[in-house]
Amino acid sequence: MDGKLVSLAEAATLVPDGALVAFGGSLLHRFPGALVRELARQGRRELRFVKPSPGYDFDLLCGVGAVAEAYVGIATMEAGLGMLPNFRARAESGELLVHEYT
């Protein structure tokens, strides 16, 4: 590709292990799902995650063991779907350092 355009896979390689990542969107809406899945596919590790209201994006990264530290507010799949199961398991086991801001 010419110019500043890169493939999704190439864009994800720009996020190194241990990076501080902050995604847009709220809960299940308007998050960069394709990028999140690509980071998981590439096996990213030790990420520090920042988002006031994470949902599926955060839970997916927790599920594959990509997140080491999180700065979050409410972490849920929204009404009726409950708390993020992978986030909860990693937080309760002590594998994930959580800084909660609500």
N, C-alpha and C positions, 0 to 999 in steps of 0.2 A: 504494500500500500504506500502511496505517496502522501506527503504532508503529515498531519498530526493524527490521522485516523489509524487505529490499530484494531486487530481482532480482539474479541473478548478474552480469548486465552492469553494473548500478549498483554492486554491490560492487566489481567490478574497477576502476571509475573512481576508487575511493577510494585506489588504489595509483598514485601519480604516477611519472613517469619519474624515475630516479635513486633510488628508494626502496630501503631495506634490507628484504628479504623473507626470512622463515624459515618453512619449511613443515614440518609433521609427517609422519609416516610413515617408512618405511625401505625403501630400494631400490624395489621394485615394489609395495609394500604400503601401503595406507592414506594415500596422499598426496591432496591436493585437486585431482584431475585436471580437474574441470570449471572450477575457477578458473584453473588454469594455462593451459588451452586458451583461456579468455576473455582472459587477459592477453596471450597471443600474438596472438589475433585482433584485439585493440584496438591492437596495435603498440607495446606498452610498450618502452622503451629505457633503457639505462644502469642496469639494476637491479643491486643488490649482493645476492648470494644466499648464504644461510647454511643448511647442512644437513650433519649428520655423515655420512649415507649416502644421497646422492641417487641417483635412477635416472631413469626416463622423464620426470618433471617437469622436472628440470634439463636433460636433453638436449633436450627440446622447446624450452625457452626459449633454450638456446644455438643451436639450429638456426635460429631466427627472428631471431637477433642481439639478443635482449632483455637479455642479461646482460653486464655490463662487468667485474665483479669477483666472485670466488667464494671462499668460506670453506668448504671441504669436507674430508671424510675420504675414505673409499673411494667412488669414483664408478663404478658398474657396473650392468649389467642383471641381475646375479646369475650364479650358476654356469652355465656352458655358453653364455651369451649375450654375454659379453665386456664390454669397456669401452664407455662411451657414445661413439658415433662423432662426434656434433656437438660435444660437449665436447672430445674429443681434438683434432679439427681446429682449433677456435678457440684452444685452449691452445697447440698446437704452432705456430700461425701468429703468435702473440703478440697476437691480438685480445682475448684474455681474460686478465686478471690473476688468477692462482690462488694462494691461500694454502692449502696442504695441511696438514691436522691428522690424522695417523694414529697 
